[in-house]
Each structure stands twice: as structure tokens, then as C-alpha cells.
Amino acid sequence: MTERSRQKNQWISENLDRINLTVVKGKKELIRAHAEGRGESVNAFINRAIESALEQDRQTPNA
């Protein structure tokens, strides 16, 4: 592993959390195509969807 890769991995481990997401067969391609159609990565799309849901939930708390 190069020094640059080691530094990048170190930064990632210190600054980011990972979530392993599983979806029904075929949904991955649908998500990828949707994200690509909006000019974003799958990761960016999923993060945007999460932020949107969190904001919506904040505005309409459980009854």
C-alpha cells in the first residue's frame, strides 16, 4: 500500500462511518440508474435521501 493510500484510509477511519446496506435483487441497479440520472453517485443519492427523510420526520413527529 502506498503512503497516499494509507493516509487516505486513516482519514476515512477517523472521519467517516460506514453502513452496509442490503436491498432486494434488482433494486441496486434501479438506485444506480436514478442517481446517475441526477448526476450524483449512489452514495450521494443515499445520503440525500436520508437527510430528506430525517428533515421530513423532524417536521412531522410520531403521533
mmCIF file as Biopython writes it, N, C-alpha, C and O atoms, coordinates in Angstrom:
data_model
#
loop_
_atom_site.group_PDB
_atom_site.id
_atom_site.type_symbol
_atom_site.label_atom_id
_atom_site.label_alt_id
_atom_site.label_comp_id
_atom_site.label_asym_id
_atom_site.label_entity_id
_atom_site.label_seq_id
_atom_site.pdbx_PDB_ins_code
_atom_site.Cartn_x
_atom_site.Cartn_y
_atom_site.Cartn_z
_atom_site.occupancy
_atom_site.B_iso_or_equiv
_atom_site.auth_seq_id
_atom_site.auth_asym_id
_atom_site.pdbx_PDB_model_num
ATOM 1   N N  . MET A ? 1  ? 0.847   -1.179 0.000   1.0 0.0 1  A 1 
ATOM 2   C CA . MET A ? 1  ? 0.000   0.000  0.000   1.0 0.0 1  A 1 
ATOM 3   C C  . MET A ? 1  ? 0.890   1.238  0.000   1.0 0.0 1  A 1 
ATOM 4   O O  . MET A ? 1  ? 1.874   1.323  0.735   1.0 0.0 1  A 1 
ATOM 5   N N  . THR A ? 2  ? 0.515   2.192  -0.844  1.0 0.0 2  A 1 
ATOM 6   C CA . THR A ? 2  ? 1.306   3.417  -0.903  1.0 0.0 2  A 1 
ATOM 7   C C  . THR A ? 2  ? 1.021   4.285  0.318   1.0 0.0 2  A 1 
ATOM 8   O O  . THR A ? 2  ? 0.023   4.093  1.012   1.0 0.0 2  A 1 
ATOM 9   N N  . GLU A ? 3  ? 1.897   5.225  0.566   1.0 0.0 3  A 1 
ATOM 10  C CA . GLU A ? 3  ? 1.725   6.148  1.686   1.0 0.0 3  A 1 
ATOM 11  C C  . GLU A ? 3  ? 0.448   6.966  1.506   1.0 0.0 3  A 1 
ATOM 12  O O  . GLU A ? 3  ? -0.269  7.225  2.472   1.0 0.0 3  A 1 
ATOM 13  N N  . ARG A ? 4  ? 0.169   7.365  0.289   1.0 0.0 4  A 1 
ATOM 14  C CA . ARG A ? 4  ? -1.059  8.138  -0.001  1.0 0.0 4  A 1 
ATOM 15  C C  . ARG A ? 4  ? -2.307  7.319  0.343   1.0 0.0 4  A 1 
ATOM 16  O O  . ARG A ? 4  ? -3.246  7.841  0.943   1.0 0.0 4  A 1 
ATOM 17  N N  . SER A ? 5  ? -2.318  6.054  -0.032  1.0 0.0 5  A 1 
ATOM 18  C CA . SER A ? 5  ? -3.455  5.180  0.286   1.0 0.0 5  A 1 
ATOM 19  C C  . SER A ? 5  ? -3.592  5.012  1.789   1.0 0.0 5  A 1 
ATOM 20  O O  . SER A ? 5  ? -4.703  5.038  2.321   1.0 0.0 5  A 1 
ATOM 21  N N  . ARG A ? 6  ? -2.482  4.842  2.471   1.0 0.0 6  A 1 
ATOM 22  C CA . ARG A ? 6  ? -2.518  4.683  3.920   1.0 0.0 6  A 1 
ATOM 23  C C  . ARG A ? 6  ? -3.092  5.933  4.579   1.0 0.0 6  A 1 
ATOM 24  O O  . ARG A ? 6  ? -3.907  5.836  5.497   1.0 0.0 6  A 1 
ATOM 25  N N  . GLN A ? 7  ? -2.670  7.100  4.116   1.0 0.0 7  A 1 
ATOM 26  C CA . GLN A ? 7  ? -3.172  8.356  4.671   1.0 0.0 7  A 1 
ATOM 27  C C  . GLN A ? 7  ? -4.669  8.522  4.401   1.0 0.0 7  A 1 
ATOM 28  O O  . GLN A ? 7  ? -5.423  8.953  5.274   1.0 0.0 7  A 1 
ATOM 29  N N  . LYS A ? 8  ? -5.084  8.177  3.191   1.0 0.0 8  A 1 
ATOM 30  C CA . LYS A ? 8  ? -6.498  8.272  2.839   1.0 0.0 8  A 1 
ATOM 31  C C  . LYS A ? 8  ? -7.331  7.337  3.722   1.0 0.0 8  A 1 
ATOM 32  O O  . LYS A ? 8  ? -8.367  7.744  4.247   1.0 0.0 8  A 1 
ATOM 33  N N  . ASN A ? 9  ? -6.887  6.101  3.885   1.0 0.0 9  A 1 
ATOM 34  C CA . ASN A ? 9  ? -7.597  5.141  4.736   1.0 0.0 9  A 1 
ATOM 35  C C  . ASN A ? 9  ? -7.642  5.609  6.184   1.0 0.0 9  A 1 
ATOM 36  O O  . ASN A ? 9  ? -8.653  5.427  6.861   1.0 0.0 9  A 1 
ATOM 37  N N  . GLN A ? 10 ? -6.573  6.203  6.658   1.0 0.0 10 A 1 
ATOM 38  C CA . GLN A ? 10 ? -6.529  6.732  8.018   1.0 0.0 10 A 1 
ATOM 39  C C  . GLN A ? 10 ? -7.551  7.849  8.184   1.0 0.0 10 A 1 
ATOM 40  O O  . GLN A ? 10 ? -8.282  7.884  9.174   1.0 0.0 10 A 1 
ATOM 41  N N  . TRP A ? 11 ? -7.604  8.767  7.212   1.0 0.0 11 A 1 
ATOM 42  C CA . TRP A ? 11 ? -8.568  9.865  7.267   1.0 0.0 11 A 1 
ATOM 43  C C  . TRP A ? 11 ? -9.994  9.321  7.280   1.0 0.0 11 A 1 
ATOM 44  O O  . TRP A ? 11 ? -10.827 9.773  8.066   1.0 0.0 11 A 1 
ATOM 45  N N  . ILE A ? 12 ? -10.270 8.364  6.420   1.0 0.0 12 A 1 
ATOM 46  C CA . ILE A ? 12 ? -11.602 7.758  6.348   1.0 0.0 12 A 1 
ATOM 47  C C  . ILE A ? 12 ? -11.974 7.137  7.689   1.0 0.0 12 A 1 
ATOM 48  O O  . ILE A ? 12 ? -13.081 7.351  8.182   1.0 0.0 12 A 1 
ATOM 49  N N  . SER A ? 13 ? -11.066 6.373  8.281   1.0 0.0 13 A 1 
ATOM 50  C CA . SER A ? 13 ? -11.371 5.705  9.547   1.0 0.0 13 A 1 
ATOM 51  C C  . SER A ? 13 ? -11.601 6.700  10.682  1.0 0.0 13 A 1 
ATOM 52  O O  . SER A ? 13 ? -12.342 6.404  11.620  1.0 0.0 13 A 1 
ATOM 53  N N  . GLU A ? 14 ? -10.980 7.870  10.609  1.0 0.0 14 A 1 
ATOM 54  C CA . GLU A ? 14 ? -11.124 8.871  11.654  1.0 0.0 14 A 1 
ATOM 55  C C  . GLU A ? 14 ? -12.340 9.777  11.462  1.0 0.0 14 A 1 
ATOM 56  O O  . GLU A ? 14 ? -12.825 10.369 12.426  1.0 0.0 14 A 1 
ATOM 57  N N  . ASN A ? 15 ? -12.836 9.891  10.231  1.0 0.0 15 A 1 
ATOM 58  C CA . ASN A ? 15 ? -13.841 10.902 9.934   1.0 0.0 15 A 1 
ATOM 59  C C  . ASN A ? 15 ? -15.170 10.387 9.385   1.0 0.0 15 A 1 
ATOM 60  O O  . ASN A ? 15 ? -16.136 11.147 9.321   1.0 0.0 15 A 1 
ATOM 61  N N  . LEU A ? 16 ? -15.242 9.144  8.997   1.0 0.0 16 A 1 
ATOM 62  C CA . LEU A ? 16 ? -16.450 8.630  8.373   1.0 0.0 16 A 1 
ATOM 63  C C  . LEU A ? 16 ? -16.926 7.354  9.056   1.0 0.0 16 A 1 
ATOM 64  O O  . LEU A ? 16 ? -16.124 6.572  9.568   1.0 0.0 16 A 1 
ATOM 65  N N  . ASP A ? 17 ? -18.231 7.157  9.055   1.0 0.0 17 A 1 
ATOM 66  C CA . ASP A ? 17 ? -18.827 5.897  9.496   1.0 0.0 17 A 1 
ATOM 67  C C  . ASP A ? 17 ? -19.316 5.169  8.254   1.0 0.0 17 A 1 
ATOM 68  O O  . ASP A ? 17 ? -19.699 5.803  7.271   1.0 0.0 17 A 1 
ATOM 69  N N  . ARG A ? 18 ? -19.305 3.859  8.291   1.0 0.0 18 A 1 
ATOM 70  C CA . ARG A ? 18 ? -19.792 3.055  7.178   1.0 0.0 18 A 1 
ATOM 71  C C  . ARG A ? 18 ? -21.067 2.346  7.595   1.0 0.0 18 A 1 
ATOM 72  O O  . ARG A ? 18 ? -21.226 1.936  8.744   1.0 0.0 18 A 1 
ATOM 73  N N  . ILE A ? 19 ? -21.967 2.211  6.637   1.0 0.0 19 A 1 
ATOM 74  C CA . ILE A ? 19 ? -23.199 1.454  6.829   1.0 0.0 19 A 1 
ATOM 75  C C  . ILE A ? 19 ? -23.278 0.461  5.677   1.0 0.0 19 A 1 
ATOM 76  O O  . ILE A ? 19 ? -23.178 0.846  4.512   1.0 0.0 19 A 1 
ATOM 77  N N  . ASN A ? 20 ? -23.454 -0.803 5.999   1.0 0.0 20 A 1 
ATOM 78  C CA . ASN A ? 20 ? -23.610 -1.828 4.977   1.0 0.0 20 A 1 
ATOM 79  C C  . ASN A ? 20 ? -25.096 -1.931 4.661   1.0 0.0 20 A 1 
ATOM 80  O O  . ASN A ? 20 ? -25.888 -2.315 5.522   1.0 0.0 20 A 1 
ATOM 81  N N  . LEU A ? 21 ? -25.475 -1.594 3.442   1.0 0.0 21 A 1 
ATOM 82  C CA . LEU A ? 21 ? -26.874 -1.558 3.034   1.0 0.0 21 A 1 
ATOM 83  C C  . LEU A ? 21 ? -27.182 -2.742 2.138   1.0 0.0 21 A 1 
ATOM 84  O O  . LEU A ? 21 ? -26.450 -3.008 1.185   1.0 0.0 21 A 1 
ATOM 85  N N  . THR A ? 22 ? -28.253 -3.453 2.434   1.0 0.0 22 A 1 
ATOM 86  C CA . THR A ? 22 ? -28.692 -4.540 1.560   1.0 0.0 22 A 1 
ATOM 87  C C  . THR A ? 22 ? -30.055 -4.183 0.994   1.0 0.0 22 A 1 
ATOM 88  O O  . THR A ? 22 ? -30.910 -3.640 1.694   1.0 0.0 22 A 1 
ATOM 89  N N  . VAL A ? 23 ? -30.249 -4.497 -0.285  1.0 0.0 23 A 1 
ATOM 90  C CA . VAL A ? 23 ? -31.510 -4.233 -0.964  1.0 0.0 23 A 1 
ATOM 91  C C  . VAL A ? 23 ? -31.921 -5.476 -1.741  1.0 0.0 23 A 1 
ATOM 92  O O  . VAL A ? 23 ? -31.097 -6.352 -2.007  1.0 0.0 23 A 1 
ATOM 93  N N  . VAL A ? 24 ? -33.183 -5.548 -2.098  1.0 0.0 24 A 1 
ATOM 94  C CA . VAL A ? 24 ? -33.718 -6.660 -2.884  1.0 0.0 24 A 1 
ATOM 95  C C  . VAL A ? 24 ? -33.014 -6.700 -4.238  1.0 0.0 24 A 1 
ATOM 96  O O  . VAL A ? 24 ? -32.706 -5.656 -4.814  1.0 0.0 24 A 1 
ATOM 97  N N  . LYS A ? 25 ? -32.761 -7.906 -4.745  1.0 0.0 25 A 1 
ATOM 98  C CA . LYS A ? 25 ? -32.121 -8.067 -6.051  1.0 0.0 25 A 1 
ATOM 99  C C  . LYS A ? 25 ? -32.815 -7.182 -7.072  1.0 0.0 25 A 1 
ATOM 100 O O  . LYS A ? 25 ? -34.043 -7.129 -7.133  1.0 0.0 25 A 1 
ATOM 101 N N  . GLY A ? 26 ? -32.021 -6.490 -7.870  1.0 0.0 26 A 1 
ATOM 102 C CA . GLY A ? 26 ? -32.540 -5.612 -8.911  1.0 0.0 26 A 1 
ATOM 103 C C  . GLY A ? 26 ? -32.676 -4.170 -8.467  1.0 0.0 26 A 1 
ATOM 104 O O  . GLY A ? 26 ? -32.623 -3.265 -9.300  1.0 0.0 26 A 1 
ATOM 105 N N  . LYS A ? 27 ? -32.849 -3.934 -7.171  1.0 0.0 27 A 1 
ATOM 106 C CA . LYS A ? 27 ? -33.016 -2.566 -6.676  1.0 0.0 27 A 1 
ATOM 107 C C  . LYS A ? 27 ? -31.716 -1.771 -6.774  1.0 0.0 27 A 1 
ATOM 108 O O  . LYS A ? 27 ? -31.743 -0.558 -6.982  1.0 0.0 27 A 1 
ATOM 109 N N  . LYS A ? 28 ? -30.593 -2.444 -6.625  1.0 0.0 28 A 1 
ATOM 110 C CA . LYS A ? 28 ? -29.302 -1.756 -6.714  1.0 0.0 28 A 1 
ATOM 111 C C  . LYS A ? 28 ? -29.158 -1.057 -8.062  1.0 0.0 28 A 1 
ATOM 112 O O  . LYS A ? 28 ? -28.724 0.093  -8.124  1.0 0.0 28 A 1 
ATOM 113 N N  . GLU A ? 29 ? -29.519 -1.747 -9.133  1.0 0.0 29 A 1 
ATOM 114 C CA . GLU A ? 29 ? -29.413 -1.153 -10.459 1.0 0.0 29 A 1 
ATOM 115 C C  . GLU A ? 29 ? -30.389 0.009  -10.616 1.0 0.0 29 A 1 
ATOM 116 O O  . GLU A ? 29 ? -30.052 1.013  -11.243 1.0 0.0 29 A 1 
ATOM 117 N N  . LEU A ? 30 ? -31.579 -0.110 -10.064 1.0 0.0 30 A 1 
ATOM 118 C CA . LEU A ? 30 ? -32.554 0.973  -10.109 1.0 0.0 30 A 1 
ATOM 119 C C  . LEU A ? 30 ? -32.022 2.208  -9.381  1.0 0.0 30 A 1 
ATOM 120 O O  . LEU A ? 30 ? -32.147 3.329  -9.874  1.0 0.0 30 A 1 
ATOM 121 N N  . ILE A ? 31 ? -31.434 1.997  -8.219  1.0 0.0 31 A 1 
ATOM 122 C CA . ILE A ? 31 ? -30.862 3.095  -7.433  1.0 0.0 31 A 1 
ATOM 123 C C  . ILE A ? 31 ? -29.701 3.733  -8.199  1.0 0.0 31 A 1 
ATOM 124 O O  . ILE A ? 31 ? -29.601 4.957  -8.282  1.0 0.0 31 A 1 
ATOM 125 N N  . ARG A ? 32 ? -28.833 2.900  -8.754  1.0 0.0 32 A 1 
ATOM 126 C CA . ARG A ? 32 ? -27.689 3.417  -9.503  1.0 0.0 32 A 1 
ATOM 127 C C  . ARG A ? 32 ? -28.146 4.259  -10.691 1.0 0.0 32 A 1 
ATOM 128 O O  . ARG A ? 32 ? -27.620 5.346  -10.928 1.0 0.0 32 A 1 
ATOM 129 N N  . ALA A ? 33 ? -29.129 3.750  -11.436 1.0 0.0 33 A 1 
ATOM 130 C CA . ALA A ? 33 ? -29.623 4.473  -12.608 1.0 0.0 33 A 1 
ATOM 131 C C  . ALA A ? 33 ? -30.275 5.793  -12.200 1.0 0.0 33 A 1 
ATOM 132 O O  . ALA A ? 33 ? -30.101 6.809  -12.873 1.0 0.0 33 A 1 
ATOM 133 N N  . HIS A ? 34 ? -31.020 5.777  -11.107 1.0 0.0 34 A 1 
ATOM 134 C CA . HIS A ? 34 ? -31.660 7.004  -10.630 1.0 0.0 34 A 1 
ATOM 135 C C  . HIS A ? 34 ? -30.607 8.047  -10.243 1.0 0.0 34 A 1 
ATOM 136 O O  . HIS A ? 34 ? -30.685 9.210  -10.638 1.0 0.0 34 A 1 
ATOM 137 N N  . ALA A ? 35 ? -29.636 7.603  -9.471  1.0 0.0 35 A 1 
ATOM 138 C CA . ALA A ? 35 ? -28.570 8.521  -9.047  1.0 0.0 35 A 1 
ATOM 139 C C  . ALA A ? 35 ? -27.821 9.073  -10.250 1.0 0.0 35 A 1 
ATOM 140 O O  . ALA A ? 35 ? -27.572 10.275 -10.339 1.0 0.0 35 A 1 
ATOM 141 N N  . GLU A ? 36 ? -27.466 8.197  -11.167 1.0 0.0 36 A 1 
ATOM 142 C CA . GLU A ? 36 ? -26.735 8.617  -12.356 1.0 0.0 36 A 1 
ATOM 143 C C  . GLU A ? 36 ? -27.550 9.627  -13.167 1.0 0.0 36 A 1 
ATOM 144 O O  . GLU A ? 36 ? -27.006 10.598 -13.695 1.0 0.0 36 A 1 
ATOM 145 N N  . GLY A ? 37 ? -28.847 9.388  -13.257 1.0 0.0 37 A 1 
ATOM 146 C CA . GLY A ? 37 ? -29.723 10.302 -13.984 1.0 0.0 37 A 1 
ATOM 147 C C  . GLY A ? 37 ? -29.783 11.686 -13.368 1.0 0.0 37 A 1 
ATOM 148 O O  . GLY A ? 37 ? -30.090 12.662 -14.051 1.0 0.0 37 A 1 
ATOM 149 N N  . ARG A ? 38 ? -29.493 11.770 -12.094 1.0 0.0 38 A 1 
ATOM 150 C CA . ARG A ? 38 ? -29.471 13.070 -11.404 1.0 0.0 38 A 1 
ATOM 151 C C  . ARG A ? 38 ? -28.051 13.624 -11.298 1.0 0.0 38 A 1 
ATOM 152 O O  . ARG A ? 38 ? -27.826 14.674 -10.695 1.0 0.0 38 A 1 
ATOM 153 N N  . GLY A ? 39 ? -27.101 12.906 -11.890 1.0 0.0 39 A 1 
ATOM 154 C CA . GLY A ? 39 ? -25.723 13.390 -11.881 1.0 0.0 39 A 1 
ATOM 155 C C  . GLY A ? 39 ? -25.025 13.238 -10.547 1.0 0.0 39 A 1 
ATOM 156 O O  . GLY A ? 39 ? -24.146 14.033 -10.211 1.0 0.0 39 A 1 
ATOM 157 N N  . GLU A ? 40 ? -25.405 12.226 -9.782  1.0 0.0 40 A 1 
ATOM 158 C CA . GLU A ? 40 ? -24.761 12.030 -8.490  1.0 0.0 40 A 1 
ATOM 159 C C  . GLU A ? 40 ? -24.382 10.567 -8.305  1.0 0.0 40 A 1 
ATOM 160 O O  . GLU A ? 40 ? -24.849 9.690  -9.032  1.0 0.0 40 A 1 
ATOM 161 N N  . SER A ? 41 ? -23.540 10.326 -7.333  1.0 0.0 41 A 1 
ATOM 162 C CA . SER A ? 41 ? -23.141 8.951  -7.016  1.0 0.0 41 A 1 
ATOM 163 C C  . SER A ? 41 ? -24.241 8.273  -6.221  1.0 0.0 41 A 1 
ATOM 164 O O  . SER A ? 41 ? -25.128 8.933  -5.679  1.0 0.0 41 A 1 
ATOM 165 N N  . VAL A ? 42 ? -24.175 6.959  -6.156  1.0 0.0 42 A 1 
ATOM 166 C CA . VAL A ? 42 ? -25.122 6.210  -5.330  1.0 0.0 42 A 1 
ATOM 167 C C  . VAL A ? 42 ? -24.993 6.673  -3.877  1.0 0.0 42 A 1 
ATOM 168 O O  . VAL A ? 42 ? -26.000 6.863  -3.195  1.0 0.0 42 A 1 
ATOM 169 N N  . ASN A ? 43 ? -23.784 6.851  -3.413  1.0 0.0 43 A 1 
ATOM 170 C CA . ASN A ? 43 ? -23.557 7.299  -2.041  1.0 0.0 43 A 1 
ATOM 171 C C  . ASN A ? 43 ? -24.188 8.664  -1.800  1.0 0.0 43 A 1 
ATOM 172 O O  . ASN A ? 43 ? -24.848 8.870  -0.782  1.0 0.0 43 A 1 
ATOM 173 N N  . ALA A ? 44 ? -23.993 9.597  -2.727  1.0 0.0 44 A 1 
ATOM 174 C CA . ALA A ? 44 ? -24.577 10.934 -2.577  1.0 0.0 44 A 1 
ATOM 175 C C  . ALA A ? 44 ? -26.096 10.861 -2.583  1.0 0.0 44 A 1 
ATOM 176 O O  . ALA A ? 44 ? -26.750 11.542 -1.792  1.0 0.0 44 A 1 
ATOM 177 N N  . PHE A ? 45 ? -26.669 10.042 -3.467  1.0 0.0 45 A 1 
ATOM 178 C CA . PHE A ? 45 ? -28.121 9.892  -3.516  1.0 0.0 45 A 1 
ATOM 179 C C  . PHE A ? 45 ? -28.654 9.332  -2.201  1.0 0.0 45 A 1 
ATOM 180 O O  . PHE A ? 45 ? -29.627 9.853  -1.656  1.0 0.0 45 A 1 
ATOM 181 N N  . ILE A ? 46 ? -28.029 8.282  -1.692  1.0 0.0 46 A 1 
ATOM 182 C CA . ILE A ? 46 ? -28.499 7.669  -0.441  1.0 0.0 46 A 1 
ATOM 183 C C  . ILE A ? 46 ? -28.388 8.662  0.712   1.0 0.0 46 A 1 
ATOM 184 O O  . ILE A ? 46 ? -29.295 8.752  1.540   1.0 0.0 46 A 1 
ATOM 185 N N  . ASN A ? 47 ? -27.298 9.398  0.773   1.0 0.0 47 A 1 
ATOM 186 C CA . ASN A ? 47 ? -27.149 10.404 1.829   1.0 0.0 47 A 1 
ATOM 187 C C  . ASN A ? 47 ? -28.201 11.499 1.703   1.0 0.0 47 A 1 
ATOM 188 O O  . ASN A ? 47 ? -28.735 11.961 2.712   1.0 0.0 47 A 1 
ATOM 189 N N  . ARG A ? 48 ? -28.504 11.920 0.472   1.0 0.0 48 A 1 
ATOM 190 C CA . ARG A ? 48 ? -29.531 12.936 0.251   1.0 0.0 48 A 1 
ATOM 191 C C  . ARG A ? 48 ? -30.902 12.404 0.667   1.0 0.0 48 A 1 
ATOM 192 O O  . ARG A ? 48 ? -31.685 13.124 1.287   1.0 0.0 48 A 1 
ATOM 193 N N  . ALA A ? 49 ? -31.192 11.154 0.331   1.0 0.0 49 A 1 
ATOM 194 C CA . ALA A ? 49 ? -32.470 10.546 0.711   1.0 0.0 49 A 1 
ATOM 195 C C  . ALA A ? 49 ? -32.598 10.459 2.231   1.0 0.0 49 A 1 
ATOM 196 O O  . ALA A ? 49 ? -33.665 10.728 2.782   1.0 0.0 49 A 1 
ATOM 197 N N  . ILE A ? 50 ? -31.527 10.088 2.898   1.0 0.0 50 A 1 
ATOM 198 C CA . ILE A ? 50 ? -31.539 10.006 4.359   1.0 0.0 50 A 1 
ATOM 199 C C  . ILE A ? 50 ? -31.787 11.386 4.967   1.0 0.0 50 A 1 
ATOM 200 O O  . ILE A ? 50 ? -32.624 11.530 5.858   1.0 0.0 50 A 1 
ATOM 201 N N  . GLU A ? 51 ? -31.064 12.398 4.489   1.0 0.0 51 A 1 
ATOM 202 C CA . GLU A ? 51 ? -31.239 13.758 5.007   1.0 0.0 51 A 1 
ATOM 203 C C  . GLU A ? 51 ? -32.673 14.248 4.794   1.0 0.0 51 A 1 
ATOM 204 O O  . GLU A ? 51 ? -33.256 14.885 5.671   1.0 0.0 51 A 1 
ATOM 205 N N  . SER A ? 52 ? -33.231 13.946 3.625   1.0 0.0 52 A 1 
ATOM 206 C CA . SER A ? 52 ? -34.597 14.341 3.321   1.0 0.0 52 A 1 
ATOM 207 C C  . SER A ? 52 ? -35.584 13.674 4.279   1.0 0.0 52 A 1 
ATOM 208 O O  . SER A ? 52 ? -36.488 14.332 4.794   1.0 0.0 52 A 1 
ATOM 209 N N  . ALA A ? 53 ? -35.417 12.379 4.518   1.0 0.0 53 A 1 
ATOM 210 C CA . ALA A ? 53 ? -36.300 11.659 5.431   1.0 0.0 53 A 1 
ATOM 211 C C  . ALA A ? 53 ? -36.156 12.173 6.860   1.0 0.0 53 A 1 
ATOM 212 O O  . ALA A ? 53 ? -37.152 12.315 7.570   1.0 0.0 53 A 1 
ATOM 213 N N  . LEU A ? 54 ? -34.940 12.450 7.282   1.0 0.0 54 A 1 
ATOM 214 C CA . LEU A ? 54 ? -34.721 12.979 8.633   1.0 0.0 54 A 1 
ATOM 215 C C  . LEU A ? 54 ? -35.405 14.330 8.801   1.0 0.0 54 A 1 
ATOM 216 O O  . LEU A ? 54 ? -36.047 14.583 9.821   1.0 0.0 54 A 1 
ATOM 217 N N  . GLU A ? 55 ? -35.269 15.188 7.810   1.0 0.0 55 A 1 
ATOM 218 C CA . GLU A ? 55 ? -35.899 16.512 7.873   1.0 0.0 55 A 1 
ATOM 219 C C  . GLU A ? 55 ? -37.415 16.379 7.886   1.0 0.0 55 A 1 
ATOM 220 O O  . GLU A ? 55 ? -38.090 17.047 8.668   1.0 0.0 55 A 1 
ATOM 221 N N  . GLN A ? 56 ? -37.946 15.532 7.038   1.0 0.0 56 A 1 
ATOM 222 C CA . GLN A ? 56 ? -39.386 15.319 6.989   1.0 0.0 56 A 1 
ATOM 223 C C  . GLN A ? 56 ? -39.892 14.765 8.326   1.0 0.0 56 A 1 
ATOM 224 O O  . GLN A ? 56 ? -40.942 15.186 8.811   1.0 0.0 56 A 1 
ATOM 225 N N  . ASP A ? 57 ? -39.162 13.838 8.916   1.0 0.0 57 A 1 
ATOM 226 C CA . ASP A ? 57 ? -39.553 13.266 10.206  1.0 0.0 57 A 1 
ATOM 227 C C  . ASP A ? 57 ? -39.490 14.307 11.323  1.0 0.0 57 A 1 
ATOM 228 O O  . ASP A ? 57 ? -40.305 14.270 12.245  1.0 0.0 57 A 1 
ATOM 229 N N  . ARG A ? 58 ? -38.539 15.226 11.253  1.0 0.0 58 A 1 
ATOM 230 C CA . ARG A ? 58 ? -38.449 16.284 12.261  1.0 0.0 58 A 1 
ATOM 231 C C  . ARG A ? 58 ? -39.684 17.177 12.202  1.0 0.0 58 A 1 
ATOM 232 O O  . ARG A ? 58 ? -40.160 17.657 13.231  1.0 0.0 58 A 1 
ATOM 233 N N  . GLN A ? 59 ? -40.196 17.395 10.997  1.0 0.0 59 A 1 
ATOM 234 C CA . GLN A ? 59 ? -41.356 18.276 10.820  1.0 0.0 59 A 1 
ATOM 235 C C  . GLN A ? 59 ? -42.665 17.600 11.187  1.0 0.0 59 A 1 
ATOM 236 O O  . GLN A ? 59 ? -43.636 18.280 11.516  1.0 0.0 59 A 1 
ATOM 237 N N  . THR A ? 60 ? -42.710 16.269 11.137  1.0 0.0 60 A 1 
ATOM 238 C CA . THR A ? 60 ? -43.937 15.535 11.464  1.0 0.0 60 A 1 
ATOM 239 C C  . THR A ? 60 ? -43.589 14.386 12.423  1.0 0.0 60 A 1 
ATOM 240 O O  . THR A ? 60 ? -43.515 13.228 12.011  1.0 0.0 60 A 1 
ATOM 241 N N  . PRO A ? 61 ? -43.377 14.719 13.703  1.0 0.0 61 A 1 
ATOM 242 C CA . PRO A ? 61 ? -43.012 13.669 14.661  1.0 0.0 61 A 1 
ATOM 243 C C  . PRO A ? 61 ? -44.143 12.652 14.814  1.0 0.0 61 A 1 
ATOM 244 O O  . PRO A ? 61 ? -45.297 12.923 14.483  1.0 0.0 61 A 1 
ATOM 245 N N  . ASN A ? 62 ? -43.778 11.479 15.322  1.0 0.0 62 A 1 
ATOM 246 C CA . ASN A ? 62 ? -44.763 10.425 15.554  1.0 0.0 62 A 1 
ATOM 247 C C  . ASN A ? 62 ? -45.891 10.926 16.445  1.0 0.0 62 A 1 
ATOM 248 O O  . ASN A ? 62 ? -45.662 11.704 17.370  1.0 0.0 62 A 1 
ATOM 249 N N  . ALA A ? 63 ? -47.090 10.482 16.165  1.0 0.0 63 A 1 
ATOM 250 C CA . ALA A ? 63 ? -48.264 10.913 16.964  1.0 0.0 63 A 1 
ATOM 251 C C  . ALA A ? 63 ? -48.336 10.142 18.261  1.0 0.0 63 A 1 
ATOM 252 O O  . ALA A ? 63 ? -49.246 10.361 19.060  1.0 0.0 63 A 1 
#
